[in-house]
Amino acid sequence: MNKTALSMLFALSTAVAVTACGADASQAPLPATPVGTTGATALPATGAAAAVTGTFNITPQNSKIEWTGAKTTYKHPGSFTSFSGKIDLAGPVEQGKVSVDIDTPSIAAAVDPTIGAMIEKLTGHLKSPDFFDVGKFPKASFASTGIKTGGDNGAPYTVSGNLTIRGVTKPISFPATITASPTKVDATATFTINRKDFGITIGGKPEDPIKDDVEIRLTIHADKG
């Protein structure tokens, strides 16, 4: 018996068996097609979360870029009040990209009533060539090069990228918490940088030197563009 005859016999016997059992042939299960073979169609997993995609613009009115520098005797907190940026997502957060531009003339020491007018003097000094030299370098920036899951102290993510201050670009990495939805992205991070890496080398008074490490605190909110 040839192959064609065998196939016809098998089909006939299957139909007879289904009819004999009283089953509706239209309800008989279709043979499974292995995933990965030609013509196979993989169905989406039930309950799978939709990918978050698009460009999210950072909103300065409800975001913060803060810093704290210190001498031996005193800590000086402050912030940048003018900045812009965006977060581009094409699925998981790990595939995202972040870019931020900071207007360095917007640097401001935090108001502290215990030291009064010293705040204005300090803000002016921070804008000078001793520190940010804002006349020559009016912009600082950050551009991410990668985001991975996990981070220091149990942080959900680690963000890596290039930070540019005073025209000097250095790679940095820091732990971050990032949450994304179809309409917004929120992120927070606290980390330190070494000011001397960016050419800020002023030493301060011998009896009260300026510390090298500067703490950076980010509270970022971005809305879908």
C-alpha positions as CSV (number, residue, x, y, z in Angstrom):
1,M,0.0,0.0,0.0
2,N,1.5,3.4,-1.0
3,K,1.8,6.5,1.3
4,T,-1.3,8.2,-0.3
5,A,-3.5,5.2,0.4
6,L,-2.2,5.1,4.0
7,S,-3.0,8.8,4.6
8,M,-6.5,8.4,3.2
9,L,-7.1,5.3,5.5
10,F,-5.8,7.2,8.6
11,A,-8.1,10.2,7.8
12,L,-11.1,7.9,7.3
13,S,-10.5,6.0,10.5
14,T,-10.1,9.2,12.5
15,A,-13.4,10.6,11.2
16,V,-15.2,7.3,12.0
17,A,-13.8,7.3,15.6
18,V,-14.9,10.9,16.2
19,T,-18.4,10.2,14.8
20,A,-18.7,7.0,16.8
21,C,-18.0,8.9,20.1
22,G,-20.6,11.5,19.3
23,A,-18.1,14.3,19.2
24,D,-18.5,17.5,17.2
25,A,-15.7,17.5,14.7
26,S,-15.6,21.3,14.9
27,Q,-14.6,21.1,18.5
28,A,-11.7,18.6,18.0
29,P,-8.4,20.1,19.1
30,L,-6.1,21.2,16.3
31,P,-2.6,19.6,16.2
32,A,0.0,21.8,18.0
33,T,2.6,23.5,15.8
34,P,6.0,23.6,17.7
35,V,7.1,27.2,18.3
36,G,10.0,28.1,16.1
37,T,8.9,26.1,13.1
38,T,7.9,27.6,9.8
39,G,4.4,29.1,9.9
40,A,4.1,29.0,13.7
41,T,2.5,31.9,15.5
42,A,3.3,32.5,19.2
43,L,0.4,34.0,21.1
44,P,1.2,36.7,23.7
45,A,1.3,35.4,27.3
46,T,-1.9,36.0,29.2
47,G,-1.6,39.0,31.5
48,A,1.7,40.2,30.1
49,A,2.4,43.8,30.8
50,A,2.4,46.2,27.9
51,A,5.8,47.7,27.0
52,V,6.3,51.3,27.9
53,T,7.5,53.3,24.9
54,G,8.0,56.9,23.9
55,T,9.8,60.1,24.9
56,F,9.2,61.5,28.4
57,N,10.2,65.1,29.0
58,I,11.6,66.1,32.4
59,T,9.6,68.7,34.1
60,P,11.7,71.1,36.2
61,Q,8.8,72.4,38.2
62,N,8.4,69.0,39.9
63,S,11.9,67.7,39.6
64,K,15.1,68.5,41.7
65,I,18.8,68.4,41.1
66,E,20.4,69.0,44.5
67,W,23.9,68.8,45.9
68,T,25.8,69.0,49.2
69,G,29.4,70.1,49.4
70,A,31.3,70.3,52.6
71,K,34.2,71.6,54.5
72,T,35.5,70.1,57.7
73,T,33.3,72.4,59.8
74,Y,30.2,72.9,57.7
75,K,28.0,71.3,55.0
76,H,26.7,73.5,52.2
77,P,23.5,72.2,50.4
78,G,22.2,73.7,47.2
79,S,20.7,73.0,43.8
80,F,20.5,73.8,40.1
81,T,17.1,75.5,39.4
82,S,17.2,75.4,35.6
83,F,17.6,72.2,33.6
84,S,15.9,70.1,30.9
85,G,16.1,66.6,29.7
86,K,14.3,63.5,28.4
87,I,13.9,59.8,29.0
88,D,13.4,57.6,26.0
89,L,11.8,54.2,26.5
90,A,11.3,51.4,24.1
91,G,10.1,48.6,26.4
92,P,11.8,47.6,29.7
93,V,13.5,50.3,31.7
94,E,16.8,48.6,31.0
95,Q,16.5,49.6,27.4
96,G,15.9,53.3,28.2
97,K,18.1,56.3,27.6
98,V,18.4,59.4,29.7
99,S,19.8,62.8,28.9
100,V,19.9,66.0,31.0
101,D,21.2,69.5,30.3
102,I,21.9,71.8,33.3
103,D,22.2,75.6,33.2
104,T,25.2,76.1,35.5
105,P,24.4,79.8,36.1
106,S,21.3,78.6,37.9
107,I,23.4,77.1,40.8
108,A,22.2,78.4,44.2
109,A,23.3,77.6,47.7
110,A,20.4,76.8,49.9
111,V,19.0,79.5,52.2
112,D,20.2,79.0,55.7
113,P,19.1,81.7,58.2
114,T,22.0,80.8,60.5
115,I,24.6,82.1,58.1
116,G,22.6,84.9,56.5
117,A,24.3,86.9,53.8
118,M,27.0,84.2,53.4
119,I,24.6,82.4,51.1
120,E,24.7,85.1,48.4
121,K,28.5,85.2,48.7
122,L,28.8,81.5,48.4
123,T,26.5,81.3,45.4
124,G,28.6,84.0,43.7
125,H,31.8,82.1,44.5
126,L,30.3,78.8,43.1
127,K,29.8,80.6,39.7
128,S,33.4,81.8,39.6
129,P,36.4,80.2,37.9
130,D,37.2,78.6,41.3
131,F,34.2,76.3,40.9
132,F,31.8,76.0,37.9
133,D,33.2,79.0,35.9
134,V,29.7,79.5,34.5
135,G,30.8,82.3,32.1
136,K,33.0,79.9,30.3
137,F,31.0,76.7,30.9
138,P,27.3,77.6,31.0
139,K,26.2,74.0,30.5
140,A,26.7,70.7,32.4
141,S,25.2,67.5,31.0
142,F,24.6,63.8,31.6
143,A,23.9,61.2,28.9
144,S,23.3,57.6,29.9
145,T,25.2,54.7,28.3
146,G,23.3,51.9,30.0
147,I,20.8,50.9,32.6
148,K,20.9,47.5,34.4
149,T,18.8,45.8,37.0
150,G,20.2,45.8,40.6
151,G,22.3,48.3,42.4
152,D,24.0,49.3,45.7
153,N,22.0,49.0,48.9
154,G,19.2,47.1,47.2
155,A,18.5,49.7,44.5
156,P,16.3,48.4,41.6
157,Y,18.7,49.8,38.9
158,T,22.1,51.1,38.2
159,V,22.4,53.9,35.7
160,S,25.7,54.4,33.9
161,G,26.7,57.4,31.7
162,N,28.9,60.3,30.9
163,L,28.8,63.4,33.1
164,T,30.2,66.6,31.8
165,I,31.2,69.5,34.1
166,R,33.5,72.4,33.1
167,G,34.1,70.8,29.7
168,V,35.4,67.6,31.4
169,T,33.6,64.4,30.7
170,K,33.9,61.4,33.0
171,P,32.0,58.1,33.2
172,I,29.9,57.6,36.3
173,S,27.5,55.0,37.6
174,F,24.9,55.3,40.4
175,P,22.0,53.3,42.0
176,A,18.5,54.5,41.2
177,T,14.9,53.8,41.7
178,I,12.9,54.1,38.4
179,T,9.2,53.6,37.8
180,A,7.6,53.9,34.4
181,S,4.0,54.0,33.2
182,P,2.5,54.8,29.8
183,T,2.1,58.5,30.9
184,K,5.1,59.3,33.2
185,V,8.5,58.2,34.5
186,D,9.7,58.9,38.0
187,A,13.3,58.4,39.3
188,T,15.3,59.1,42.4
189,A,19.0,58.7,43.1
190,T,21.6,59.7,45.7
191,F,25.3,59.3,45.0
192,T,28.7,61.1,45.2
193,I,31.1,62.5,42.7
194,N,34.7,63.7,43.2
195,R,34.8,67.4,42.3
196,K,38.5,67.2,41.4
197,D,37.7,64.8,38.6
198,F,36.1,67.8,36.8
199,G,38.8,70.3,37.4
200,I,37.4,71.9,40.6
201,T,40.5,71.7,42.7
202,I,40.2,74.7,45.1
203,G,41.4,73.6,48.5
204,G,39.9,76.0,50.9
205,K,41.5,77.2,54.0
206,P,44.3,75.1,55.5
207,E,42.4,74.9,58.8
208,D,39.1,74.2,57.1
209,P,39.6,72.4,53.8
210,I,36.9,71.7,51.2
211,K,36.2,68.0,50.9
212,D,36.6,66.3,47.6
213,D,33.3,64.3,47.5
214,V,30.0,66.1,46.6
215,E,26.7,64.4,47.2
216,I,24.2,64.6,44.4
217,R,20.5,64.0,44.9
218,L,18.1,63.5,42.0
219,T,14.3,63.6,42.1
220,I,13.2,63.4,38.5
221,H,9.7,63.5,37.0
222,A,9.1,63.2,33.3
223,D,5.7,63.3,31.4
224,K,5.0,61.6,28.1
225,G,5.8,64.0,25.3
